[in-house]
Amino acid sequence: MPSGNGRTPQICTGRSGAVPITVTEPNPSGPNTSGPACPRRGRDSQIADGSWHCGGAMPTGSQIPGVIATHGGTDLLCVQAEDSAGST
């Protein structure tokens, strides 16, 4: 997470935890409103290893669950969201 964003997840190396996220629709009142549908996550900015979590698999409570810190220090976690229209 970017420094200074006010969120401090407490995940220790090798342990599983959840990382808070916020997903919004950039044009909620426009004619093409579709709403957030699916997030995916990955360990690199291309999210090559991430699969979409949609429907019943979509995280609840504004959290990405099951994140495991792989080493001490800063871990990189990238999250991408898609709306119901398929836009990312």
C-alpha positions as a Markdown table, in Angstrom:
| # | Residue | x | y | z |
|---|---|---|---|---|
| 1 | Met | 0.0 | 0.0 | 0.0 |
| 2 | Pro | 1.2 | 3.5 | -0.6 |
| 3 | Ser | 2.9 | 5.2 | 2.3 |
| 4 | Gly | 0.6 | 7.5 | 4.2 |
| 5 | Asn | -2.7 | 6.0 | 3.0 |
| 6 | Gly | -3.9 | 5.5 | 6.6 |
| 7 | Arg | -4.1 | 1.7 | 6.3 |
| 8 | Thr | -1.8 | -0.6 | 8.3 |
| 9 | Pro | -2.4 | -4.3 | 7.7 |
| 10 | Gln | -0.6 | -6.5 | 10.2 |
| 11 | Ile | 0.6 | -9.5 | 8.3 |
| 12 | Cys | 3.8 | -11.2 | 9.4 |
| 13 | Thr | 6.2 | -13.1 | 7.2 |
| 14 | Gly | 4.8 | -16.5 | 6.3 |
| 15 | Arg | 1.3 | -15.8 | 7.8 |
| 16 | Ser | -2.0 | -15.3 | 6.1 |
| 17 | Gly | -4.0 | -12.1 | 6.5 |
| 18 | Ala | -6.3 | -9.7 | 4.7 |
| 19 | Val | -5.5 | -6.5 | 3.0 |
| 20 | Pro | -8.2 | -3.7 | 2.8 |
| 21 | Ile | -9.2 | -2.4 | -0.6 |
| 22 | Thr | -11.7 | 0.2 | -1.9 |
| 23 | Val | -13.4 | -0.4 | -5.3 |
| 24 | Thr | -15.6 | 2.3 | -6.8 |
| 25 | Glu | -17.4 | 2.9 | -10.1 |
| 26 | Pro | -15.9 | 6.1 | -11.7 |
| 27 | Asn | -19.2 | 7.1 | -13.4 |
| 28 | Pro | -22.0 | 5.8 | -11.1 |
| 29 | Ser | -24.6 | 8.2 | -12.4 |
| 30 | Gly | -23.9 | 7.9 | -16.1 |
| 31 | Pro | -25.8 | 6.0 | -18.8 |
| 32 | Asn | -23.3 | 3.1 | -18.7 |
| 33 | Thr | -23.3 | 2.4 | -14.9 |
| 34 | Ser | -22.4 | -1.2 | -14.2 |
| 35 | Gly | -20.9 | -1.3 | -10.8 |
| 36 | Pro | -17.8 | -3.1 | -9.5 |
| 37 | Ala | -17.9 | -6.8 | -10.3 |
| 38 | Cys | -14.6 | -8.6 | -9.8 |
| 39 | Pro | -11.2 | -8.0 | -8.4 |
| 40 | Arg | -8.0 | -9.9 | -9.0 |
| 41 | Arg | -4.6 | -9.8 | -7.3 |
| 42 | Gly | -1.0 | -10.6 | -8.1 |
| 43 | Arg | 2.6 | -10.1 | -7.0 |
| 44 | Asp | 3.6 | -8.1 | -10.0 |
| 45 | Ser | 2.2 | -5.0 | -11.7 |
| 46 | Gln | 1.0 | -7.1 | -14.7 |
| 47 | Ile | -1.0 | -9.4 | -12.4 |
| 48 | Ala | 0.0 | -12.3 | -14.6 |
| 49 | Asp | -0.6 | -14.8 | -11.8 |
| 50 | Gly | -4.0 | -13.4 | -10.7 |
| 51 | Ser | -7.4 | -14.9 | -11.4 |
| 52 | Trp | -10.7 | -13.0 | -11.3 |
| 53 | His | -12.8 | -13.4 | -8.1 |
| 54 | Cys | -16.4 | -12.9 | -9.2 |
| 55 | Gly | -19.9 | -13.7 | -8.0 |
| 56 | Gly | -19.7 | -15.7 | -4.8 |
| 57 | Ala | -15.9 | -15.7 | -4.9 |
| 58 | Met | -15.8 | -11.9 | -4.8 |
| 59 | Pro | -14.2 | -10.8 | -1.5 |
| 60 | Thr | -16.6 | -9.3 | 1.0 |
| 61 | Gly | -16.0 | -6.6 | 3.6 |
| 62 | Ser | -13.6 | -4.6 | 1.4 |
| 63 | Gln | -10.8 | -7.0 | 2.0 |
| 64 | Ile | -8.5 | -9.2 | -0.1 |
| 65 | Pro | -8.3 | -12.4 | 2.1 |
| 66 | Gly | -5.6 | -15.0 | 2.1 |
| 67 | Val | -2.6 | -12.7 | 1.5 |
| 68 | Ile | 0.7 | -14.3 | 2.7 |
| 69 | Ala | 3.7 | -12.1 | 3.3 |
| 70 | Thr | 6.5 | -13.8 | 1.5 |
| 71 | His | 9.5 | -12.1 | 3.2 |
| 72 | Gly | 10.3 | -9.5 | 5.8 |
| 73 | Gly | 10.1 | -5.8 | 4.7 |
| 74 | Thr | 7.9 | -4.6 | 2.0 |
| 75 | Asp | 5.8 | -7.1 | -0.1 |
| 76 | Leu | 4.2 | -6.0 | -3.3 |
| 77 | Leu | 0.5 | -6.8 | -3.9 |
| 78 | Cys | -1.2 | -5.4 | -7.0 |
| 79 | Val | -5.0 | -5.4 | -7.2 |
| 80 | Gln | -7.1 | -4.7 | -10.3 |
| 81 | Ala | -10.9 | -4.4 | -10.4 |
| 82 | Glu | -13.3 | -5.0 | -13.3 |
| 83 | Asp | -16.8 | -3.7 | -13.6 |
| 84 | Ser | -19.9 | -5.6 | -14.8 |
| 85 | Ala | -19.3 | -4.2 | -18.3 |
| 86 | Gly | -15.8 | -5.7 | -18.4 |
| 87 | Ser | -13.9 | -2.4 | -18.0 |
| 88 | Thr | -10.8 | -2.4 | -15.8 |
